[in-house]
Amino acid sequence: MTLDKNRLELRRELTPGEVDQLTDLFQQEWWTKGRQKADVERLMAQAGPVFAFIDPLNGELVAFARAMTDGVYKAMIFDIIVKETWRNTGLGRLLMDTVMNDPVLARVKHRELYCLEEMLPFYEKWGFTAHLPGLFFMRQSS
């Protein structure tokens, strides 16, 4: 499949049916598997900015990302997902270009994300680096 950027619609909010599709999309990835619809609805009520690409030919949600930011110093980019049938089409690049050029996120000093080691070369294209001496990833789960 070849990506036709003009074919896709960028949505900043999702309809209830698209939230259902997002919940299904989350089940396909190891880091989002098990997310429940009620939690995804809460996430969407609090999330922003949101980036969702929809194929208007069939109403299919084909890519998604979201961010949290203070608008000045920090922005965390989460849940960067391209539907498996759309991978290797250039949609991941379009999604990241859209996120990185968002007016709110573009002026933030530090934009950060988590990824697996094999994804480092992909994100390095936008200037991300894993070389942060003295910084450690920490997590507390409830």
N, C-alpha and C positions, 0 to 999 in steps of 0.2 A: 504494500500500500504506500502511495506517495502522499505526503501531507499537503493539503491545499488549505493554507492559513485562512483564506477567505471563506472557506466552507464552515469553519467552526465559530461558535459564539462564545465570547467571554462573559461569564456571569459572576457578579459579585455577591449575589444572594441565591439561595436555592429554594425551589418550590418543595412542598412536602414529598412529591414523587421523586424529585432529585435527591432529597435527603435519604429516601429509601435506597436509591441507587448508590449513594455514597456509603451507606451502611454495608451494602453488598460488596462494594469495591474494597472497603476496609477488611473484609473477610479474606481477601486474596493475598494480603501481605502479612508477613510474620510479625511485624511490629504493631499492627492494628487489628489483627485477628481477635475475635471475641468481643469487639466493641458492640454494645447494644444500641438499638435504635433510640431509646429514651436518652441515653447518654450523648449520642450523636446530635440529637435535637438540642440538648443543653449546650453542647460544644458550639453548634452553629449560632445559637442565640448570643453567645459571648465572643465568638471568633471575629477576627478582623485584623487586617484585610483578608478577604477570601478570594481565591482565584479558581474558577471552575470552567473548563471548556466543555461545551455541549455540541454534539453533532445534531444540527437542526433537522436533518433528513429523517432521523428516527428518535430524537429526543434523548439520545444516549449520553450519559456523563462519561467522558473519555479521559479527563485529567483533572487533578485537584491539588491545591496547595493552600496553606493558610499561614498567617503570621500573627505574632503578638509583638507589640512595640510600645515604647514610651514616646516614640516620635522624634527623639533627639539622640540618645546614646546607644540604645540597644534595640535590636529586632531579632526575634527567633523565628525561623521559618520551619514549619512542621508539615508532616503528612504529604510530602511531595510524591504523588502517585500518578502514573500513566497506566491506563488500562492495558492489560497484556496484549490484546489484539492490536493496539496502537503503538506498541514499542518499536523502536528502530525506524520510526517514520519522521523524526525531527520534532515530534510533539513535546518531548522532554525539554529540548532546547527552547522551543517557543514558550513553554510554561515558565522556565527559569528566566528567560528574557523578560517576560511579562512581570514576574515577581520583582526582579532586580530593577526594572524601570518604573515601577509603581511610584507615583509622586510622594507618597508618605514614606515608603521604605528607602527610596533613592537618597534621601538627605540624612538618613540615620548613620551615625559614626561607625557602629559595628553591627553587621548582619551575620548571624550565626545559624548553623544547622548541624544536625547529627546525621551521620551516614556510615555505612559499612566501608571497610578499607577498599573494596573493589570499586566503589563509587567515587573515590577521591579524584581520579583523573577527570571525571565528568564535571564535578563542582569546581575544580581548579580553573576551569575555563572562565569562570566569573570572579576569579581572584580569591577564592576560599583557600585556606591553608590549614593543615593539621599540625604545623610546626609552631606550637605555642608553649615554649619552655616554661615550666613552673605552674602551668594550669592543669587542673585535674577535673574530670567529669565526675560528679557526685550525684547520688539519688537517694531519696528517702521515700519509701512507699507506705501508703496507709492501707 
